[in-house]
Amino acid sequence: MFNKFCKRLLMLMSAFSLSFSPCVFAQEDSGILKESISDLATVAGIGLGGAVLGLSTLSFTEEPRDHLKNILVGGAIGIIAGVGIVAWQQATKSKSVIESGSIESSEEFSTSRRVAWQKSEIQKTFLSQTKSIPSFNYNFSF
């Protein structure tokens, strides 16, 4: 019973890892697609590593059948850690792009120019709203 489970798990892990091989996505050359696939592979790999760690705990129990949930718990913890790592990588990548000054026309978006642009946009919006508000006059007599 346990041997059959291990064979199925091994087959599932093999199919999962082969589906993320680079030759499957060789047709597309998009940078965003490559980054997304890389991020997904990172999360899946760390999740798979967590599942393997959960599987390794079964050898320390008397009845491994009763503790199969360790595999799922390890995989879930691995996926959560993988998502955290990918989020951290994306956040630091954005920060490094901004700090390196590789954003085009960074001179146009200096603080003083941005504030001046915002002030002019607010004035345009305010003037367009005040022109479009109809006025009503009421006259009450007793």
N, C-alpha and C positions, 0 to 999 in steps of 0.2 A: 504494500500500500504506500509506504513512505518512498520507496524506490520509484514507483510510478509517478508520484508527485514531483520528485526531483527531476525526472526526465521531462515532464511537461514544463516545469519551471525553466529548465535549461533551454528547451526548444523555444519557449516564449521570449526569453532573454536574447537568444541568438537572432530570432526574427526581428526583435525590436532594435537591436544594435545594427543589424544589416540594413534596416530601413533608413538609418541616418548616415549611411556611407556616402562619401562625396560624389561617387559616380551617379547616384540617383538624381542629384541636383546639378549635374554638369551642364545642362542646357541653359539654365538661367545664369546671367552674369550681373544681376542686380546686387548692389552693395547692401541694401536693406534686407534683401532676402537672405544673403549670406550671413549677416549679423543675426537675423531672426533664427535661422537654422542652427547657428553656433550657440545661441542662447538656449534654444530648446534642447540641443544635445547636451549642454552643460547641466541643465536641470534634470534631464533624463539620466545622465551618467551618475550624478550625485545621488539621485533617487535610487538607482540600481545599486550603487555602492551601499546605501543605507539598508536596502533589502538584503544584500549579501551579509552585512554585519548582523542583521536580525536573524538570518539563517544560521550564522555561526554560533549564535547563543543556544541553539537547539542541542548541541553536543554536550552542554553542561547540565541538561535536565534529565530526569529519570524517564519521563514520558514525553518525548518530543511532539507527539500528536496533540497533546493538550496545550502546547505553547506555539502553535503555528501562527498565532496573531503577531508574534514578534517580528515576523517577516514583513507584515503589513505596516506595523508601527515603525520599523526601521526605514522602510521605503517612504512612508509619509514624512518622517523627520528629515530624510534626505532630500525630498522634494521641497520642503519648506526651506531648508538650508540652501538649496540650489537657487530658488527664487530670490532669496535674500542676497546671494552672491551676484546673481545677474543684475539685480536692481542696483547694488552697490557699484558694479562695473559700469553700468549705464550712467549713473549719477556722476561718477568721477570722470568718465569720458566727456560728458557735457561740460563739466567744469574745466577740464584741460583744454577743450576747444575754445572756450570763452577766454581763458587766461592766455592762450597762445596768440590770440588776436587774429585767428584765421577766419573770423567772421568778416565778410565783405563789408566795406564802407563803415568801419567802426568809428571813423571820424564823424560821420553824420549822426551817430547816436550817442554823442557825448552827453553828459548830464545837462549842461546848460542848453544845448540845442533841443534835447528831448523835452525839457520843461517849457521852453519857448513854443515848441510845436503843440504841446498839450494845452497851453494857455490859449493859443490861437484857435485850436479846435473847440475848446469850451466856449469861447466867444462866438464862434460861428454857430454852434449848436444853440446857444442861448438866444442869439439874434433871430435865428430861424424859428425858434419856438415862440418868441414874443410876437413875431409878426403874424403867426398863424392862430393865435388865441383870439377868439371873437370877444368883443366887449358887450356887456349888457348893462343897461341902465334901468333902474326901477324908481318909480315915483309913487309914493303912497300919500294919499290925502284923506283926512278924516273929516 
